[in-house]
Amino acid sequence: MIITIQDKQFDTKKITQLYPAAVVKTGYKDETTKVSLEWLDIEAKGKVEVVGFGIFVHLGEEEKHEFIFETKEEMDALAGQIAAQLKRN
């Protein structure tokens, strides 16, 4: 099955990971890292600086795609579009 995320197409058979996450500053220079949305909601309240939200697609170990947004609402809208594509098939 082929899904489209923004303008990119992915064969679901090749996707090894597909997940949403928050992007936060690590505190070291301009370095950022991904954290789970659950951790952000429960554990991180006021403890980290969120710089964005994203949907991350891994095709094996080598090929990774990131779709980054300024707000969680924008990310959620894309996640809904992906879910709708998956439900159709």
C-alpha positions as CSV (number, residue, x, y, z in Angstrom):
1,M,0.0,0.0,0.0
2,I,1.2,3.5,-0.9
3,I,0.5,6.4,1.4
4,T,1.3,10.1,0.7
5,I,2.7,12.4,3.4
6,Q,2.7,15.9,2.1
7,D,4.3,15.5,-1.4
8,K,6.2,12.2,-0.6
9,Q,4.9,8.7,-1.3
10,F,5.9,5.8,0.9
11,D,5.3,2.0,0.5
12,T,3.9,0.9,3.9
13,K,5.8,-2.4,3.4
14,K,9.1,-0.5,3.7
15,I,8.2,1.6,6.7
16,T,9.8,0.3,9.9
17,Q,8.7,3.2,12.1
18,L,6.1,5.9,11.8
19,Y,5.5,8.1,14.8
20,P,4.7,11.5,16.1
21,A,7.0,13.3,18.6
22,A,7.8,16.7,20.1
23,V,11.1,18.3,19.3
24,V,12.7,19.9,22.3
25,K,16.0,21.7,23.1
26,T,18.5,19.6,24.9
27,G,20.1,22.5,26.7
28,Y,23.4,22.1,24.8
29,K,23.9,24.9,22.3
30,D,21.1,24.6,19.6
31,E,20.9,20.8,19.8
32,T,17.4,19.3,19.8
33,T,16.0,15.8,20.4
34,K,12.7,14.0,19.9
35,V,10.6,13.0,22.9
36,S,7.3,11.2,23.0
37,L,4.1,13.2,23.3
38,E,3.1,11.2,26.3
39,W,6.3,12.1,28.2
40,L,5.9,15.7,27.2
41,D,2.3,15.8,28.5
42,I,3.0,13.9,31.8
43,E,6.6,14.4,32.8
44,A,8.0,17.5,31.1
45,K,5.5,20.2,32.1
46,G,7.5,23.4,32.1
47,K,10.8,21.5,32.2
48,V,11.8,21.6,28.5
49,E,11.6,24.1,25.7
50,V,9.5,22.8,22.8
51,V,10.7,23.9,19.4
52,G,8.2,22.0,17.3
53,F,6.3,18.8,16.6
54,G,6.8,16.2,14.0
55,I,5.9,13.0,12.2
56,F,8.9,10.8,11.6
57,V,9.1,8.0,9.0
58,H,11.9,5.4,9.0
59,L,12.5,3.1,6.1
60,G,15.0,0.7,7.7
61,E,18.0,2.1,9.6
62,E,19.4,4.4,6.9
63,E,16.5,6.4,5.3
64,K,14.6,8.8,7.6
65,H,12.1,11.5,6.8
66,E,10.9,14.3,9.1
67,F,7.8,16.4,8.8
68,I,8.2,19.3,11.3
69,F,5.5,21.7,12.4
70,E,5.4,24.7,14.7
71,T,2.2,23.6,16.5
72,K,0.8,20.3,17.7
73,E,-2.4,21.1,15.9
74,E,-0.6,21.2,12.5
75,M,1.0,17.8,13.3
76,D,-2.3,16.3,14.4
77,A,-3.9,17.4,11.1
78,L,-1.3,15.5,9.1
79,A,-1.6,12.5,11.4
80,G,-5.3,12.5,10.7
81,Q,-4.6,12.5,7.0
82,I,-2.2,9.6,7.3
83,A,-4.8,7.6,9.5
84,A,-7.5,8.2,6.9
85,Q,-5.3,6.8,4.1
86,L,-4.5,3.7,6.2
87,K,-8.2,3.1,7.0
88,R,-9.2,3.2,3.4
89,N,-7.1,0.2,2.6
